[in-house]
Amino acid sequence: MRTLGVHRSSHNRDICCGDEGMSKRDLKILFFVITAPFAALGVFTVIITGYVVCTYDDSITIKSEVEILSPDGVHKAVVFTAAWGGGAGGKSHSVAVLNSSDSLDESVYRSDRTVIAVRCCDSIDVNWLNDSMLHVRYIKEDEYAVYRVTKKWNEISIDYDEIETTAATPTLHVP
């Protein structure tokens, strides 16, 4: 059986020849040329992963738009915008049902008190039908437009009108 090796000729060209095989020096060079890029890629991946983990921000910025008191003044529906994840994150228009003395904060968005969250900038229209019935009307652009819908919160029932978009659909505006 004959083995081939890579050797340098006097004219600095690689040639394959006979039974001598590759020298230790040639094997080291070949090993370095093949493994160094993969090692560098591995180090780079570890550094980037560490950076992403250390700088990840899961906070939510809440901007209150409108507060609508129930007819009896005990509850309020708050239409707000929630933003998360920085430049690559997202936004939603949302409605939360709160007691009239409660304030809106990040914990409200993460709780069941947020009864609907719709991808921004789909519009939401909200009004109270009576003391315990909230009516929410929103435009649904596609199947991924709505993040959350809750039909009841404590003693408050929530009725929804979902409007599919077409060319003739009027745009709703957040009050």
HUQUI-V501895 format. One record per helix or strand. SS is the DSSP state (H for helix, E for strand). FROM is the first residue (numbers start at 1). LEN is the number of residues. If there is no record, write none. Layout:
SS,FROM,LEN + SS,FROM,LEN
This chain:
E,5,4 + E,14,4 + H,24,32 + E,60,10 + E,75,10 + H,86,3 + E,90,10 + H,106,5 + E,114,6 + E,124,7 + E,133,8 + E,146,4 + E,152,2 + E,156,9
